[in-house]
Amino acid sequence: MTTAGFPHDLPEGRDEPGQDEHGQDERGREESGRDEQGRGRAVSGPAALAAPAVASWLTALVLLGCPAVAGAAVALAAAVACAVTWALARHRSQVADLNQVADPDQVADPGQAPAGERPAVAGGGWAGVAPRHRSGEQQWWTGGTAARIALAVLASVAVTAAVTAFTVHGVTTGPVPDLARRDVMVTAEAEITDDPRIRPHQGGVSRRETAIVRARMLLVSAAQERYAVDVPVVLLGPADGWRPLLPSQRVRVRGRLRPAEQGEPVAAVMLVRGQPEPIGAPSAVQRAAGVLRAGLREASDVLPDDQRGLLPGLVVGDVSRLDEEVRLDLATAGLGHLTAVSGTNLAVVAGAVLLLGRFAGLPLAIRAVVAVLAMIAFSVVARPSPSVLRALVMGTVAAVALGTGRTRDGVAALSATVLGLVVFDPGLARQWGFALSVFATGGILVLAPRWRDRLTARRVPRLLAEALAVTAAAQAAVTPLLVLMSGRLDLAAVPANLLAEPAVAPATVLGFGAAVIAPVSMDLARLLVRPAGWAVGWIIAVAQRAADLPFASAQWFGGVAGVAALAAAAVGGWLVLRGRARRRVVVALAAGALLAALVAMPVVSPWPPPGWLLVVCDVGQGDALALAAGPGRAVVVDAGPQPGPADRCLRALGVRQVPLVVLTHPHLDHVGGLPGVLRRRAVGAVVVSPSRVPEGEAGRVSTRLRTARIPEWQAVPGMRWRFGPSEITVLAPEPGAAPQGTGEGATANNASVVLLVRWFGPRTAPPDPPVAPLNRPAAPPNPGDPSAAHGAAAAPGAAAGAAAGAGASAPGPVLGAALLAGDLETEAQEALVRRGLPRVDVLKVPHHGSSRQAPAFLAATGARAALISVGAVNDYGHPAALTLRRLRWLGMRPYRTDLSGDIAVVAAHNGLAVVVRGK
């Protein structure tokens, strides 16, 4: 989160005055703008640029959501106010000059006046400092410095308002917005301006990915209309065909135009139908950048899955292969900024170039030019996102200052960067990425030097003090924005960033080196990637450990109310911490709270609870369950829609081996998280439904299992396994049964694998069977073999003979039983009742508690607890109010993951009990 600057060290309080080539301080120039007794202030510097930058940002932010005429009016008003202010200031200056001539006691020669009484003329500007009268009044301070800042603010407002008005006019008038308001089908030619972003559809029955593409529409034609245009648009459509396309490439698309959201600087949103048709090649620069990015991806293939996805994201912002679990861990740990290329990446690249130039003996000016060229090239490869643009401009300013030997002011550079970028592209004012980048850099520049100095004054080592100050300052600066965005406080962010930051520089340098070398020598690129993978692996380990901490990310009030509450808490904390004794008390209380969170809470409220037998994982709108199979082992039934939540749930349970996975049916909300189950775990075999509907998801599951060399078996009624305290029996579906239900979705749901699970007490349960090697899959059972119907089905982790002879050791009393019914709907439920349904204590309610429940089925289970795995936000109305009423009428108590988080069934007093983890 550091800003791109040279050198990388923080400024020592204020910037030191520079020296000329003879080594003399440039104090004369500094004193010309500052009163010697401290009563005057510099007429140029951070304040003179910060105020116009903030005003420009706010102007664009507000006017983007207003009509163009409002922007024009503001621009005109600001221009008039600027002219009036300039005239008044000029008049005051002339009056002051006349007073000086009229008063013979005044010093006639400003050059002979004391330093504190000299006119403050900065950079040859028009404003001067009024002479001081005998009474000591300084008439010109407010009329000079304040007038200059006011003029700068009004001028920046006028320019920004005018540019914003033109931008709004361009995207709200013309053929494209008119066609969008009429909601018509069009054929268009557009030039892509950014990499297509692929977004997976969360949940649902099949995998659907959407491409989000920013482009400039150049030609549009409707039924009887054809226009040549040049306006920004957003293209939305199926991901097929978009992945290989590069910025600057021209495509032909067909779809429906819709109006853009108010305030967005785009003319329309186009809902694309079908695949794009490329009609032009990308530019040579973009082809070269694409080759470098593709080379880094290919070189990263030698790394494990999680590292090969993060390294390109860390180096050039390419998150196309980033593992969802890694993404979630990074976000929870406050490390999500690492995949957004920013000042850190540019500073590392430029610093490496400067170091090489120094070793090569290049002059300082040449080194600065080479550093700027390296940053520009890196920005092209990484794509000019808002944070990259901010860092690039700041880095260029810093490099120019370095090459010319001038002093630099970080706040002034940041202010000039913000002002220039917002005037150049007013749309940046509405982008969270730009705001986060600016706030983080501002926190580092303003807060970090003071905090570092205070830490070093308390004998903290300088390097540690600087690392602490930079990390804490950046996090403190962006916290209000995070609260405004998501109502979240990243409590683990500071320690996580401290631990991860040392690995960023080597990963970036080695990764970018691999990207440059890959087109020439892939073997050498892979050689560089391997040590970069070690650094990336460290970052992933830090993110994982930090995300697993209690209260790593805490919920807070969202929106403006949340920011106000945060400000009130900050003021209260500052008042409390002013006294040394109170600080010690607060530190002691904070240490006690941290100790309680890390040590006491896992003891008082442990997770998983002791004696857990079944856990329904909170994976959103989907199913993922774990059945106890011994220490560090579990049988997994379904995997949820995404890999991250399933992996996190199993990590919390301490599961390192999965002897068996049962995927009830191939819908995305049940099989999408399979990679998370396989992640760093030994898996014995996977049992699937005999139905292959939908074919797409079923095929993807089979392909992944073949790649991982994990056997795939089809479920047959009567198959039985025993792992630890759990005995698992397949009840349905019947092989060769006719499809039931209307539509593909209902057919797949009714073909769900139904399991009966029984648990035995620890003292009377038969001993665990011998463990077969997990990498030696047992032969799958023959559906025609009668032994399979009598429970002789074997799985890796349970030898065939032991599974078949389970009855040789008489089982003890059963603690309880559960029925796991997948997504069965009414047709299959009624068929199961007709065949005979065992009574159980716990029912996993089918299909997330939908309304398609057969009352006879629910009553036949005789369950006392009903577990419902459902997402807090879903479009299906799950769980249905009718289903909840039926469950209560039948004496069942519903437990829902959307309300209670993970749900555990535990052994208690020779029976079963339900424990919820809580949200």
Disulfide bonds with the S-S distance in Angstrom:
Cys617-Cys649 2.01
